[in-house]
Amino acid sequence: MAQAANLVANGGFDGGLANWAQSMLPPGESDTREILNYGDGNFYSNGTMSPTSLSQSIQTVAGTFYDLSFQLRGLSPDSTPVINYSGVLFGGTTIVQSNFDSGPGIGAFTTFTYKHLAGTGSSTPLSFTSSSDNSFVHLDNVTVQISAVPEPETYAMMLLGLGLIGYTMQRRRKA
């Protein structure tokens, strides 16, 4: 299957915060940074300014399914950061509302993927909110893509398999 295009503008934050709306962030408290051995810009949120939010409207089609993927990690110089976040996608439906422990110091990026989320209109809001106190949250590589549609060969194999199961069950009944 061909790789679908990313519908998120500047999902890697290489262009700073271009295309993203932010809230609850005074000037200077949100920025893009180079991460050690990472090579791409990413958004970070200062935990002392909690909660913070980033959002963007994604061009979608009602009834079409989408896959959301993003990476998060925490940074806390004093302790193990527990990241509190929620990702809201498609008409205000909460996709994620959770805590995760990213490990002491600079935690490793964790990839989160959510598949087959239904589009509800021509424009769908995507937002990330961090409510972590006293730790930084790094967000990177945000993608929204149209969900992959199985190839016709996949359907043919599935129908063949169902046919064989039906044939086998019919033969067992006769025996």
Buried (B, 14 or more C-beta within 10 A) or exposed (E): EEEBEBBBBBBBBEEEBEEBEBEBBEEEBBBBBEBEEBEEBBBBBBBEBBBBBBBBBBEBEEEEBBBBBBBBBBBBEEEEBBBBBBBBBBEEEEBBEEEBEBBEEBBEBBEBEBEEBBBBEEEBBBBBBBBBEBBBBBBBBBBBBBBBEEEEEEEEEEEEEEEEEEEEEEEEEEE
